[in-house]
Amino acid sequence: MQEETKDTVPLWLAVAITVCVALPFGIWLGNYNLPIWASFIVWAEYFALGAKPSALKLIIPAYILGAVAAAIIMTGYMLLAQQLGQGTIVTMGDWKFTYNDLALFIACFIGFCIFIYAMKWVPVTQKGSLPYFNGISMMLAVFFTGAFVKAAPADIDPNLLPAVAAVGAVLAGLLGAFLGWFNVTILFTHPVAKPSAGKQAAA
């Protein structure tokens, strides 16, 4: 029989406090501001996967592997785009399909075939498919929005930008893992004593 519990701090208040704890990481670090929207994704994962510290053993490695996989795919895209050069394949009105677009399609098709198929040999990505795919999507989001690009030197080799985006996504993810744990911890959940059989009968 599951033990009855009660939160000392209500969830709505704990969430508000946790958001305020997260904000400095996104506004006070200058060029190193983290994309805390990625942190909120991992925070949500913590609740989705049980809201217990043990969930972090699944979330953190799976999320990092996803971010690394996406970084490798995007690095392949950057290298292939350089090899194909500039040019337009199809033009339809204001829309163009360029060699750069072709490089992205090829890199994503081959890369995702490899990294999704490889999940069958990596247990943590099977059990943690949610954080794995979120690691992929958050790295891609950081990369395509340039959300962490200011952390890199201005003269950085463009081929290293996917790695920079992966670092930003991973740091944000680790912050999110902390936020999930912190949010649950400050609820100060405690067991509720049940009335004895005698008191129940008297009632």
N, C-alpha and C positions, 0 to 999 in steps of 0.2 A: 504494500500500500504506500502510495507516494506521500511524503511528509508535506504538510501544509506550511507555506511560508508567506512572509509579508515583507514588502519593501519599506525601509525606513524613509528613504528619499523617493518620491514618486518618479516614474519614468520620464514624464514630460520635463521635469526639472533637471533630472540627470542628463537628458539629451541636450538641453540648452547649455548646461555647464560644459559638457563635452565639446560642443560646437565652439564655444568661446576659448577652450583650451587649444583647439585646432587652428583657430584664426591666425595667431602670430606666425605660424609656419608658412602661411600663404601671403602675408602682407609686410612682415618685418625683416625678412632675410635678404632684401634687395635682389640682386641677380640670382640668388639661390632660393628664391621663393618656391615652395613646392606646390604642385597642382593638387590642392586639397580635395578637389572633386574626385580625384582618384582615391584619396584616403577614405572618403565617405563610402565608396564602393566596397572597399575591404571591410570597413566598419559594418556595413550591412551584411557582408558575408559572415562575419563573426556571429551575428544573430541567426542567420539562416542555417548555420552549421552547428547550432546548439548553444551558443553564448557561454561556452566554458573554455578555460585556458587550454584544455587539451585540443580544442579545435585549431589552435595556432600551429600545432605540429603538422597539420594538414594544409592550412591556408598559406603559411609563409613559403614553404618550398614549392608548392604548386604554383603560386602566383609568380614567384621569381622565375621559375622555369618557363612560364608563359611569356613573361617579359623578355627573357633571353631568346626564346624561339622567335618572337616577333622582331627583335633586334637583328637576328641573323638574316631573316627574310628581307627586312628593309635594307640591310647592308648589301645583300645580293641585288636588290633593286637598284641601289645607287651605282654599284659597279657595272651592272648590265646597261644602265642608262648611259653611262660614259662610253661604253663600247659601241652602242648603237648611234650615238651622236644626236644631232638635232635634225628634225625633219617632220613633215606632216604626211600621214598616210591617207587620211580621208578628211574632207571638209564638207560640212553640211550646214550652211547658213553660218550662225555664230559658233557652231560647235566644231571642234577639231579633234581628231584622233592622231596623236603624235607618237614618235618613237619612244618618247619618255613614258607615255601611257602604255605602250606595248611592253616596255620593260617592267612596269608595275604589274601588269596582268601575268606575265610569264613568271616573275619572282613569286608572286602570291600563289599562283596555281601550283608550282613545283614545291615551294616552301611549305604550304599548308598540307599538301599531300604527304610530305615527309613527316612533319611534326605531329599531325593528327594520327597518322598511321603508327608512329613511334609510341603513342600513348599506351599501346597494348603491352609494351615492355617496361613501362614505368608506373608501378602501382600507385604512387602518390598522385599522378595525373589522372588516374582512373577514379580513385576515391574522391579526389579533389578537382573534378572536372570544372566545377563552377569557378574556383579561384584561378585555375589554369587558363581558362578562356578569358576571364577578367584580366589576368596578367597580360594576355595577348592584346585585348582590346584597349586597355589603359595605356600600354606602350605605344600602340598605333595612334591613339588620341593625342598623347603627349608629343609624338613625332610630327604628326600632320598639323597640329596647332602651334608648334614651336613653343610650348608652354614652359620648357626648361632650357631653351637654347641659350639664354643669356648667361647661364652658368659656364658655358664653354668659351674659350678664347675667341676673339673676333677672327683670327686667322686660322682657325681649326680646319683640318682636312674635312671636306664635306662628307667623305665616306665614314667619318667617325660620329656624325650626328645621330645615327640610330643608336649608337652606344650611349651617347649623352642622354637621349630620350629614355633609354632603358634605365639608366641610373636615376633619373627623375621619377620615373614610374615606380621603381622599386622602393626608393626612399619614401615616396608618398604612400605606397602600400604598407610599408613597415609602420609608418605613422598611423595608418588606418587600423592596423592590427592592435596597436597600443590603444587607440581610441575605443575600439570595441571592448577590450579588457577593462579599460578605465571606466567606461559607461556602466558596465555591469557591476564593477567593484563599488562605485559610489552609490549604488542603490542600497548598500548595506542590508542585504536580504537576510532575514533571520527566521528561524522556525517559530511557528505559532503553536502554543500549548493547546491541546484539545481538552475540552471539559471531561471530567471523569464520568463514568457510567452512572454513578450516584447522582451527580449534579444534573445530568441529562434526564434521569428519571424524575427528579424533583421538579424540573422545568416542565 
